[in-house]
């Protein structure tokens, strides 16, 4: 199976390990995410600023993928939200669709709704499935307590993104539990990580991140687990800033879902890039036990 | 004829003409596009040995000026630019990296630019996702990404408000806060918020004692109509949206910080109190997390309405039109 990768602009600079670990994990199941160099930004950062520029950006990528008859894969919750939103808008508003396609037509492109967008979590949960994942694991991490952080745009608005129940989602937790880890209950699980306000209102952004971290610690989590580059940056770079500023005392490491799965699948550590996580997540290797030993 | 030309000593004359042309050509070279055949290798060499933060800031700035001459305007960066598509909607050539360079040259030469020209350049500089693709493909090895950062910092000192800062495009700036030079601690995002407030009658907003007057009945229409009449009129003020808003819940007295809470904004939109609506900091403190919208029992598209209000607020500010909502686009509703 092949997907056209919508690369989030932040990943190649700030979070290379997300892409390399995703390629390694999906590759093990024969799923290829192909990088299309013609793709542009999904438009999400322009959403506050100019609605048409925002929609054109997503629509152009959808049109490029449709031309190659591939569904789009994104590792970013915000890219996912944008692409799905534009799909939704173009399906429900014929006039707007014509207007967008008129502009795209200058490049010989058009989006007719023939392909859709999937988030990494969807590919893991639907295409691969929890059972197949379990079978592929060489290690388990029983005893590890994980706080899953879904990311806003993967859940809401549900009528647009249609991934999981927005009030009581389970899919991400099932993926984490496949590794033998426990997905803990915690208070601010479904809240925003605070990233959209970083640079707009730093203080508020860090307040919100602080609440999330406190909530996860209170829930007894050893690690946060995320599936969005913005969230991961917030829980790493920004948490690091917060520690320096004395806003938070106990660091809580955050690990990417593909890193967690990759570790349990016994994938080469180089591809997983665990050492690149700014808040050290290396202690997670202490929880890994060979799968055969667990049966005894 | 040949004999006649020879008698005129034309060989020597032509030789002089040739020499003169060569010297003129050489003299003109630094001002022509071909200067890059010298400037590009020099800037590549400088680039190989200099690192931002480790090298002396002054000599790093010199290197960046040299890089400007290294550009041969081949357009490779624009072809790979992540946001070049925005140019289809926002007609500002400064969005395109290859065109930004020309404007930076004008800025660096110290020419007097009108504030309108500056604002255009600034919009182009900030409309960038910092994806580094321009730098990756530049055949002259120019560190374009660093160049944009430096120019943004330089423009900040001119204190022009930039509404683009009120978007996730600011993330990169915030993450680099520690690496900015001392003295650059201005809060340009605050200036943008103030510029948006300046389009509102703030005295009326702050005066909470006098009764509200009937609003301007011109309903702003935006692109896909969450703000269309039915959008907010289903709201029965149950306050669910504000109760679930993580921003509102972050404050003990939220109104003092955010101006209006989401349900109040819905109410104010219904009453067409545009000054109240557009001056509310809530618009810019909104995460776009869709908690309000998902939880609304009446299916009011609260988050989408907030987005539309942001668009109108920015259009009003950019257009410099005060006190009346403008029709930003034809709209489809």
Interface residues (C-beta under 8 A of the other chain):
Chain A: X9 X10 X12 X13 X14 X37 X40 X41 X43 X44 X45 X46 X47 X48 X49 X50 X51 X52 X53 X55 X56 X57 X60 X78 X89 X93 X95 X96 X99 X103 X106 X152 X153 X155 X156 X157 X158 X166 X167 X188 X190 X191 X192 X194 X195 X196 X197 X198 X199 X200 X201 X202 X204 X205 X207 X208 X211 X230 X233 X237 X238 X241
Chain B: X80 X81 X82 X83 X84 X85 X86 X88 X89 X90 X127 X129 X130 X131 X132 X163 X164 X165 X166 X167 X168 X169 X170 X171 X172 X173 X174 X175 X177 X178 X189 X222 X223 X224 X246 X247 X250 X284 X285 X287 X288 X289 X290 X291 X293 X294 X303 X307 X308 X310 X311 X314 X329 X332
